[in-house]
Amino acid sequence: MAVVLVTASVLLAAGLAFGAAPIIGDGTNHYSSANYTIDQGEVAQLQVTGSSHNATANQNGPDNKALFRSPTISGSTTGVNGTQFLGTGDYTFFCTIHPSTMQATLHVTGNGTPQARPNAELSLKSKRLSKAVKKGLLVQVTANSKIDDVSLTAKLGKATIGKATVSLASGTQVDLVKLSKAGKSKLRGRSTAKVTVTAAIPFGSPASAKGKLS
């Protein structure tokens, strides 16, 4: 026991912090505590010891989805994605499977630094209408970090003419948004068309670009 105590004292003196205790969902469909604590920049962990649970923020983020959220798991541990972007404060969350019995608060301390939220800038590279109808729309995307599951939606006015799901690397890349049959039909016979492409960025604000095809 003395060795353990000495080791812990040395670690604390060196300024090394132990990991935050995980959020625990148990077999009685409750969280193990009403309050959990992490530092800024950390991804909170959800540990499920019984049944199937998740941790989902009550508040929405810039992507209009839960500010932070985990997948629903059983008998395992997963990260609660989105907590790494939070500033200091208190954030309530719940389990969408058991909302009446599983509610708690995540406290984010003033220690550490929040990670930058993912963001991207779009530019429509396609110019020729006939080529867009045949092959789709080329969109240049510049991202500040690696971002998975980005949804690109192309519209002509309010009508959706094409969709794509892409993964972005940090930096600039060009992606293709293929048009649907209905989308191609809306463009055929036109001499010009003004289109908008919007990117839904998980945990970040959406980005969009407009362009004219002729």
N, C-alpha and C positions, 0 to 999 in steps of 0.2 A: 504493500500500500504506500510505503514511504517513497519508493521509486516512482510510482505513478504521480504522487503529489509533486515531487521534485520536477518531473518531466513537464507537468502542466504549468508549473510556475515558470520554468525556463521559457516555454512557448509564449506565455503571456508577457513576460519581460521583453521578449524579442519582438513583440508587437504583432504576433501571428494570431489571427482570430479563428475560432472554430466556426464551422458552417452553421447557418441558421437552422433551427429545428424545422422539420418538414410539417406541412399541413397534413393531418392524418384523418382519413375517413374510415370509420369502423363499421362493424357488422350490425350495429344498432341504428344505422342510418343517422349518425351524428358526427360532427367534427370533434376531435379530441379536446379542443379549446375554443373559446369565443374570440381569442386574439392571437395573432401570429406576427412575428417581426422579421424583417429583412433590412439590409442596407441598400442604398441606391445602387442601381446597376446590377443587382442580383436577380437571377431567375429563381423564383420560389419553387419549391418541390412539393408535389402532392404524392403522398403515400397512402395507398388503399389497402386496408387489412381485412376488409370484408365487404361483400356486396359489390355494387358498381357505383362509382362516384366521379364527380369532376369538381373543379373550382372555377367559377365563372363570375366575373365582376358584375355588379349591378349597374354601373355607369358605362356608357358607351364611349368609345375612343374616336379619333379622327376618321377612321374607316367606317364609322357608324355601326360597328359591332362591339361586343363586350371589350372593355378597356384591357382586360387580360383574361385568358381562358386556357383551360387544359382540355385534352381529350378525356373522354369517359373511359376509365380503366377498372380492372378488377385484379386484386392481389398483386399489385406491382407499384412502381414509382415512375412518375413522369414530371417534366417541367411544366410550370404554369407560364406559358409564353405571354409576353407583354409586360410583366412586372419589371423587366430590366430597363424599361423606359420611364418608370414612375419617379416623380419628385417626392420629396419628403411629405408625409401626410398619412391620413387614414382612409382606407378604401374597403368598402363592404363587398362581400362576395357570397355566393351560395352554390349549392349543387342543383343543377337543373333537373336531376332525377328525383331528388328528395327536397324540394324547395321549402317545405313547411318545417322540417326538422334540422336542416343543415344550412345555417347562416353564421357567418363569422366576419371578422375585420382583420385586414392586413395593414400593419403599421410599418411604414417605410421611414427609417431613421434619417438623420442628416449626414450620416457617414457615407463615404463613397461618392460616385458621380453617376447620374443616369446615362444610359447609352443613348446615342442619337437615334431618333426615330427614322425608319427607312423613308426615303423620298426619291422621286424620279422626275425627270423632265422629258417630255415627248416632242418629237418633230415628225410631221408627215413627209416622207421622202417621195412618195408616188405623185406623179404629175399628170400622166397620161390616162385618160378615162378608159380607153379600150384595153390597155395593159392591165389596169386594175380589175376590170371585169374578168379577164382571162386568168390572172395569176394571184390577185389579191392586193392588199395594201401593204406597202413597206413602211414601217414605223421605226424611227431611230429613238432609242431610249438610253438616257444617261442616269445611272443610279449611284447613290452615295455608298451603297453596301450591297452584299449579296442578298437578294430578295426572292423567295420562292412563292409559287402559286399566285402570280400576278395575273389578273384577268384584264384582257384588252377587249374593248367593245367599240365597234365602228358603227356610226349612225349617219343616216341621211335625214336631216330634220329630227323628228322624234322616232323614226323607224330604225330598228336595228338591222344592219345589213351584213354583219360579220362578227365573229368572236374568236378569241384565242386565249389559251392559258400558257404562260411562259415563266421560266426562271431567269432572273437577272443576275449577272455578275457585276461586281463593283466596276464602274466605268461605263463605256458606251458600247452598245450593240444595236444591230438592226434585226427586227423581228417581222414576220409575215402574218398578217391577219387575212385569212381566207374568207371570201364572201359566201354567204349562203345562196341557195338557188333563188330565194325570194329577193335577196339583196342584189344579185346580178340582174334580175328582171327589172328592179327599180332604176338601175343605172343605164340599162340598154335603151337606146333611142334618144338619150340626152346628149346635148352638145357640151354642157358643163354640169358640174355637180359640186356642191360644198359639203364636205364630210367632216365629221368630228370623231376622233379616237380618244377614248378615256381609259386610263389605267387605274384599276382598283388595287391599292397598295395595302397589304395586310399590316395593320397597326400604324399606318401612315395616312396622310391626306391623299385623296385621289389627284391624278395629274391628267391633263388633256391637251390635245393639239388639234388645230383646225387647218384645213387645206382645201384648195380648189383643184378639181380635176377637169381637164379639157382635152 
